[in-house]
């Protein structure tokens, strides 16, 4: 049983190649990521750790 809407999956699949382009419409995600990582690292240092960012939108 599939609990995801195939149209939604297709929509995001079509966008996938642009998530990682820092000049795309997702540029703001790339711009805020260093600040976000600073904040996370201040609360829980992650150096030398493996981190999984769940529910992060573009997965940056």
N, CA and C atoms as a LAMMPS dump frame, in Angstrom:
ITEM: TIMESTEP
0
ITEM: NUMBER OF ATOMS
180
ITEM: BOX BOUNDS ff ff ff
-5.0000000000000000e+02 5.0000000000000000e+02
-5.0000000000000000e+02 5.0000000000000000e+02
-5.0000000000000000e+02 5.0000000000000000e+02
ITEM: ATOMS id mol type element x y z
1 1 1 N 0.842 -1.177 0
2 1 2 C 0 0 0
3 1 3 C 0.889 1.242 0
4 2 1 N 0.65 2.142 -0.888
5 2 2 C 1.41 3.388 -0.995
6 2 3 C 0.658 4.486 -0.26
7 3 1 N 1.346 5.132 0.665
8 3 2 C 0.686 6.209 1.416
9 3 3 C 1.152 7.587 0.955
10 4 1 N 1.732 7.639 -0.236
11 4 2 C 2.18 8.913 -0.79
12 4 3 C 1.429 9.171 -2.095
13 5 1 N 1.173 10.427 -2.349
14 5 2 C 0.479 10.829 -3.569
15 5 3 C 1.471 10.781 -4.74
16 6 1 N 1.225 9.947 -5.741
17 6 2 C 2.145 9.849 -6.874
18 6 3 C 2.406 11.193 -7.559
19 7 1 N 1.412 12.081 -7.591
20 7 2 C 1.62 13.4 -8.206
21 7 3 C 2.608 14.23 -7.392
22 8 1 N 2.532 14.137 -6.068
23 8 2 C 3.483 14.856 -5.212
24 8 3 C 4.887 14.289 -5.392
25 9 1 N 5 12.977 -5.45
26 9 2 C 6.305 12.352 -5.673
27 9 3 C 6.9 12.812 -6.996
28 10 1 N 6.089 12.862 -8.041
29 10 2 C 6.56 13.303 -9.355
30 10 3 C 6.991 14.763 -9.323
31 11 1 N 6.224 15.594 -8.623
32 11 2 C 6.559 17.025 -8.542
33 11 3 C 7.941 17.219 -7.929
34 12 1 N 8.196 16.554 -6.809
35 12 2 C 9.477 16.736 -6.14
36 12 3 C 10.608 16.016 -6.861
37 13 1 N 10.287 14.946 -7.546
38 13 2 C 11.287 14.269 -8.359
39 13 3 C 11.761 15.191 -9.483
40 14 1 N 10.837 15.934 -10.069
41 14 2 C 11.188 16.884 -11.13
42 14 3 C 12.076 18.016 -10.617
43 15 1 N 11.934 18.375 -9.346
44 15 2 C 12.73 19.456 -8.754
45 15 3 C 14.088 18.986 -8.237
46 16 1 N 14.256 17.69 -8.056
47 16 2 C 15.411 17.145 -7.342
48 16 3 C 16.754 17.646 -7.87
49 17 1 N 16.908 17.74 -9.169
50 17 2 C 18.202 18.149 -9.72
51 17 3 C 18.535 19.608 -9.389
52 18 1 N 17.551 20.407 -8.982
53 18 2 C 17.813 21.823 -8.674
54 18 3 C 18.055 22.078 -7.189
55 19 1 N 17.707 21.111 -6.309
56 19 2 C 17.897 21.324 -4.865
57 19 3 C 19.332 21.722 -4.547
58 20 1 N 20.29 21.086 -5.206
59 20 2 C 21.7 21.271 -4.857
60 20 3 C 22.359 22.417 -5.614
61 21 1 N 21.646 23.077 -6.489
62 21 2 C 22.2 24.198 -7.252
63 21 3 C 22.072 25.475 -6.423
64 22 1 N 23.202 26.027 -5.943
65 22 2 C 23.132 27.217 -5.094
66 22 3 C 22.637 28.468 -5.82
67 23 1 N 22.478 28.399 -7.128
68 23 2 C 21.959 29.541 -7.885
69 23 3 C 20.501 29.338 -8.303
70 24 1 N 19.883 28.259 -7.879
71 24 2 C 18.493 27.987 -8.263
72 24 3 C 17.535 28.739 -7.348
73 25 1 N 16.252 28.47 -7.529
74 25 2 C 15.248 29.099 -6.672
75 25 3 C 15.355 28.638 -5.225
76 26 1 N 16.182 27.631 -4.973
77 26 2 C 16.396 27.147 -3.608
78 26 3 C 17.624 27.795 -2.963
79 27 1 N 18.131 28.833 -3.588
80 27 2 C 19.301 29.549 -3.079
81 27 3 C 19.174 29.948 -1.604
82 28 1 N 18.006 30.424 -1.144
83 28 2 C 17.901 30.786 0.279
84 28 3 C 18.239 29.63 1.225
85 29 1 N 17.925 28.406 0.832
86 29 2 C 18.287 27.26 1.671
87 29 3 C 19.797 27.137 1.8
88 30 1 N 20.495 27.365 0.71
89 30 2 C 21.96 27.313 0.73
90 30 3 C 22.528 28.461 1.568
91 31 1 N 21.898 29.611 1.492
92 31 2 C 22.389 30.777 2.223
93 31 3 C 22.208 30.641 3.733
94 32 1 N 21.116 30.027 4.179
95 32 2 C 20.892 29.921 5.626
96 32 3 C 21.582 28.711 6.242
97 33 1 N 22.032 27.777 5.423
98 33 2 C 22.605 26.552 5.976
99 33 3 C 23.802 26.791 6.897
100 34 1 N 24.76 27.661 6.564
101 34 2 C 25.875 27.88 7.503
102 34 3 C 25.403 28.371 8.875
103 35 1 N 24.415 29.254 8.909
104 35 2 C 23.885 29.728 10.193
105 35 3 C 23.193 28.607 10.955
106 36 1 N 22.46 27.796 10.233
107 36 2 C 21.756 26.67 10.849
108 36 3 C 22.758 25.682 11.448
109 37 1 N 23.821 25.41 10.706
110 37 2 C 24.837 24.483 11.207
111 37 3 C 25.569 25.051 12.416
112 38 1 N 25.837 26.348 12.421
113 38 2 C 26.449 26.987 13.6
114 38 3 C 25.576 26.798 14.824
115 39 1 N 24.275 27.015 14.671
116 39 2 C 23.338 26.891 15.783
117 39 3 C 23.298 25.455 16.297
118 40 1 N 23.203 24.496 15.38
119 40 2 C 23.184 23.083 15.777
120 40 3 C 24.47 22.728 16.497
121 41 1 N 25.591 23.141 15.953
122 41 2 C 26.888 22.808 16.544
123 41 3 C 27.06 23.443 17.922
124 42 1 N 26.478 24.607 18.149
125 42 2 C 26.559 25.253 19.464
126 42 3 C 25.771 24.461 20.507
127 43 1 N 24.692 23.828 20.092
128 43 2 C 23.857 23.051 21.014
129 43 3 C 24.367 21.628 21.204
130 44 1 N 24.86 21.04 20.141
131 44 2 C 25.325 19.651 20.187
132 44 3 C 26.442 19.491 19.166
133 45 1 N 27.697 19.656 19.595
134 45 2 C 28.813 19.563 18.649
135 45 3 C 28.747 18.268 17.829
136 46 1 N 28.903 18.412 16.537
137 46 2 C 28.759 17.27 15.643
138 46 3 C 30.062 16.872 14.955
139 47 1 N 31.157 17.526 15.285
140 47 2 C 32.44 17.186 14.665
141 47 3 C 32.739 15.711 14.902
142 48 1 N 33.082 15.007 13.834
143 48 2 C 33.408 13.598 13.928
144 48 3 C 32.199 12.687 14.055
145 49 1 N 31 13.248 13.961
146 49 2 C 29.77 12.467 14.101
147 49 3 C 29.08 12.334 12.744
148 50 1 N 28.251 11.324 12.63
149 50 2 C 27.375 11.21 11.472
150 50 3 C 26.036 11.803 11.875
151 51 1 N 25.478 12.644 11.021
152 51 2 C 24.245 13.347 11.344
153 51 3 C 23.222 13.086 10.245
154 52 1 N 22.005 12.803 10.656
155 52 2 C 20.895 12.649 9.724
156 52 3 C 19.926 13.792 9.968
157 53 1 N 19.712 14.609 8.952
158 53 2 C 18.803 15.746 9.038
159 53 3 C 17.472 15.316 8.435
160 54 1 N 16.522 14.976 9.259
161 54 2 C 15.234 14.457 8.804
162 54 3 C 14.24 15.605 8.64
163 55 1 N 13.544 15.603 7.535
164 55 2 C 12.521 16.622 7.313
165 55 3 C 13.107 17.979 6.997
166 56 1 N 14.224 17.982 6.278
167 56 2 C 14.919 19.241 6.052
168 56 3 C 14.592 19.862 4.694
169 57 1 N 13.542 19.446 4.068
170 57 2 C 13.181 20.044 2.782
171 57 3 C 14.142 19.621 1.691
172 58 1 N 15.105 20.506 1.289
173 58 2 C 16.065 20.219 0.238
174 58 3 C 17.179 19.297 0.626
175 59 1 N 17.25 18.949 1.862
176 59 2 C 18.291 18.043 2.323
177 59 3 C 19.667 18.652 2.302
178 60 1 N 19.729 19.898 2.583
179 60 2 C 21.016 20.588 2.569
180 60 3 C 21.671 20.43 3.917
